[in-house]
Amino acid sequence: MIELKDVSKHFKKPVRGKGVWGMVKTLFSRKHTLVKAVDGVSFTVRDGEAVGYIGANGAGKSTTIKMMSGILTPTSGEILIDGLHPYKSRERNAVLKTIGVVFGQKTQLWYDLPLTETYDLLRYIYDMSEADYKRRLGELTELLDMKPFMTAPVRTLSLGQRMRADLAAAMLHNPKTLFLDEPTIGLDVLVKRNLIDAITKLREEYNTTLILTTHAMSDIELLCERVIILDEGKILFDGTLDSVKHMFGDKRNVSVQTPAPIDVSAVTDKYDIDGVTTDGDGLITTFTVDAQKLGVNTLLDFLLKTYDIRDIKLSETGIEQVVEKIYENTGHASAGDGDDEPPSGSDKEPCGDER
């Protein structure tokens, strides 16, 4: 369904001088640095497969999504979506009818229009028959529980309501492939869970191919069977979730709050602990363990019997920790803290042969 062959995307970033005069000189200068947002990425995705496309901020995830959805043109390499190039003008419209895209920080909904009118416009854009449109909209309205706000203007919707509406807009024309770029960012636990359940049901019913970018490993585990880890525009790892855990450890964080500091050495001498951190007062202690070597229940049983535990918090390894572990094993430098957008003042126009 999806094939990337040695794909790269480079942006030109002007070298700016200091102050107002430096800014003026930049307008007439050809000096620039080359930013390699994506650098020689190759992978294939089968029909109906769900892939988590993950990495630290600035790794090149969103840039890849934009190229696969036809927003950007690769500097080099080739992208095929169901055998077609999404960035070539003669094939672009055919590709767009087969894909759906949700950007967590951007909406495709019309700000001042009610959702019903927004979906009516999308019906004509995707050239859907009236019967198919009504059937799909009815299914999505029920599945995503959108009936209470279907007549409300988009600007009045909460973040959770807008994300459900955006997902419905992306799935309205029953796309073969769905790209989700940080779809659960900023959502509370209940809304996030309901959104993930809805995506799962839609994929099971229509065998939709899914590409998901997120920093939440819990989302990846619930939706994807395979992960591709990106760093500085290059693929570091491509494999199943189980293989990630096997190679880099299934890390769990166990945080306990006590009225007095814990004797950490008494715990580390007894059990195989990967790491320990404490807050400033030493009253909150976090133990990082490899669940394949030490069960969380075993550690908690010891802590509860030995210390006066006031509160407990359990969490899984975040994507940042997974990527950090991979860096340690591969020798890669830490990724930047910036976002995945083209640099300010960069050459944002497509560099390919067609648009």
N, C-alpha and C positions, 0 to 999 in steps of 0.2 A: 504493500500500500504506500509506503514512504521509503524513499531511497536518497541518501546524501552521498555524493562522491567527491571527496577531497574539497569540501566547501570552505571558502575563506571570505571574510568580510572585513575590509580595512577602512578606517576613517582618517582623514587628514585633520590634524589639530594645529592651528596657527600658533607660532611662537610669539607671545605677546610681551611687549616691553612694559616698563613701570610707568605709572602715572598717565595723565591725559595725552602727553606728547608720544609716549610709547604706544598708546592705543591708536593714535593717528598714523604712526609709522607702520603699524601692523597692517593697516588697510592697503598699503602699497608694497608690502613685503611678501616674498614668496617662501619665506622660511616656515617650515612646519615639521611636526613630528608625526610619524605614522603609528596609529593605534590599531593593533590587530585584535579586534573584538572576537572574531572567530578565525581559527587558524588550522586549516586542513582537517576538518571534521568529516568523518565517514561512518555511516551506520544505516541499517535497514530495519524497518518495522513491518511485521506481518499484518495482514488483514485481521482486525478484531483484537489485536494485542494492546495492552496498556503499559506504557513506559513512563517511568519517572525520570525527568531530565533535570538533574540537580547540580548544585555547586554553590560556592560562596558568591557574595555580591560582586558584580563585575566580571563574572566568569564567561559570559557570552550567551546565557540561556535565552533571554528575551530577544536578542538579536537573531538567534537561530529560529525562534518561533516566527519572528517577523519575516524572515526570508522564506520559511516554509508556507506562510500564509500569503505571500506575494506583496507584502508591504515594502520590503527591501529586496534589492537584486544582489546576488553574490558578486564579490569582486572576482572570484574565480571558482571553478568547480561546477557541479551540476546538482540540481534538486528535482526529484520527480515525485509527484503526488498522484498515485493511481496512473502512472505512466505519462503525466503531463507536467510541464514546467509552470509553476504558479506565477512567475515573474515575467513571462513572455506575453505580450499583448494578445497574440492570436490564440493563446491557450488559457489566458487568465480567467475569463468569465466561466469557462467550463470547469476550472478547478474550484472557483469560489462557490459554485453550486453544490460542491461535494464536501466542503469543509465548514466547520463552525469554530469561532474563536471567542474566548472570554479573557479579557485582561482585567485583573483584579483592581488595578488603579485607574482604569479608563473604562468608560461605558460606551456602548453603541446605541443607547436609547436616546430618544429626543427629549431634551430637558424639560420643555414646557408642555409636552403632549401627554395625555393619559396613555396608559399601557395599551389599551384596546386600539387606539389609533396608531400607535407605534407598530404594533403587530400587523395591522392592516397594510401599512406601508411596506413592511418586510414581505408580506404575502405577494405584492406586486413586483418587488425587487427580485424575488426568487421564482416568480412566475408559477405560483402554486394554484392548483384548482381550488374552487371554493369548498368543495366537499373535503378534500385532503386538508386544507387549512383549518376548517372547523374541527375536524377530528383530532389533528395534532394539537391545536390550541386547547381543546377540551382536556386531552390527556395531560398536557403539561401543566395546565391550571390546577387540575386535581392533584397531580403528583407533587407539585411544588407549593401547594396550598396558597395560591395567589388570588383566589376569588375575592377576599376582603379588600384588596387594593387595586383591582384591575382597572377601575375608572379614575384612579388618582393620578395627578401629574407626576412625572418622574422626580421632579425636584422636591416633592413632599415625602418621598420614600426613605425609610431607614436604610442603613448599609446592608443589612441582611435581606430586606425586601428587594433592594436594587440588584444584589448579586443573584437572587433567585430569578428575577426578571431578565437579567442578562443571560443567564444560562438558558432560559426558555427561548430567548431571541436567537441564541446560537444553535439551538436544537430544533427550531420551528420547521425548518426545511428538511429535517431528517438527514443530516450530513453523515457521510461515511467516516469522516475523520474529525475529531474534536481536539482543539488545542486549548488548554487551560493554563494561563500564566498567573500564578498566585491567586487562585479563585477564592480562597478562604481567608485572605489577609484581613485582619481587623474584625473578624466575626467572633461572636461569643460561642461558647462550647455547644449549646443546643442547636443554634442555627447552623453552625459548621457541620455538626453531625447529620442534621436533616439534609443539608445540601449534598454531602457525600453519599448518603443513602439514595438520594434521587439520581445522582450520576451513576451509581452502581446499577440501579434498576433499569435506567435507560440503556446502558451498555449491554446488560444481559438480554434485554428485549430486542435490540436492533444490531447487536454485534458491532458496536461502534469502536473504531480504532481511537486510542486516547494517548495524547502526549501531555504530561503534567509537569509544570515547574513549580516548585514550592520549597520553602525552608523547613516545613513541618514533616518530619519523618513519619508521623502517625498517619498523615494523609497518603503518603506513598504506600505504606503498608496496607491500608484499607482499599486502595484503588489499583495498585500496580503489581505486576508480577516480575518486572524487570526494571533495573535502574541504569542510567548512563550518568556518570559523574564527570563534570567539566571543570577545568581549571585554566584560567588565562587563555581561553579559546581552544584548548586542546582536550581531548578525551583522556581521562585518567583510568576510568574503569567502565566496563560494559558487561553486565551479567545479572543474574537473578538476585532477589533480596536475600535469599538464604546464603548465597555465596558471599555477599557483602558481610553478613553477620559472621560467617565462618572465617573469612579472611581478616576482618578488622575487629571482631568481637562484638557481642550483643551487650552493649553497655547499659547499665541501669544506675540511676542516681537515687540514693536513699538518704533523705534529709530528716533529721530528728531534732526536736527542740527540747532542751532539758533545763531545769532550774540552776544547774551547776555544770561546769565544763566536763566533758567525757574524757576518760583516760584512753586516748586514741591508741596508744601502744598495746593496751590489753586486747583491743579488737584486731589490730593488724597482726599481732603475734598469733592469734587464734585462727584467723581466716585470711584467705588470699584476696586482699583488697588492692584494687588498681590505683586508687588515689583518695586522698582525704582533704577536704577544705573546711574551714570554720569561719564564722563571722567575727567581727571585732571583739565581742565579749566572750566568744567561745561557747555560746549557749545554743547555737545552731550548727550542727555538724553534718556534713554531706559526705557519704561514702560512695565512691564509684566502683561498681563491681561488674565483672563479666558474668552474665547470667548463664553462660555455658559452663562456667567453672564453679560458681557459687550461687545457689538459689536465694532470691530475695527473702523468701519466707524463713530460711535458715538464719540469715543475718538479723532479721527483725525479731525472731523468737529469742535470740541471744540478747539483743538490746533491750527488749521489753522485760526480760527476766532480771537483767543486771542493773538497769538505770531507771530513773523516774522520768518516763517519756511523757511530755505534755502534748506534743504534736508530731505528726509524721507526714512527709510528702514524698511521693514516688514519681519519678519521671524517667523517660527513655532518652537515649542519646539523641541530641539534635543533629541536624545536618552539618552544622559548623564543627561539631566534635568528630563526626565521621570523616569530613574532609580534612580536618587537622591530622587525624590519624593516618590518612592516606599520604599527606604531605611528608609525615615522618618516615614513611616506608619508601617513598619515591624520591625524596630529596627536593621536592618542589617548594618554591617560596610561597608564602602566604598570599592569598588573593587580595586585591584591593578592597577598600571599604566603599567605593563608589557604587552607583547603581549600574544597570545594564544598558543605559541609553547612550547614544553617541555623545562624545565630549562636546562641551559648549564651544560653538564656533567651528565645529568640524564640518567636513564635507558630508552632508547628509543625503545628497542625491545618489540614486542608484548608479553603480559603476558598470552594469552589465550592458549587453548589446541592445536590449529592448526594455520598454517600460509598459 
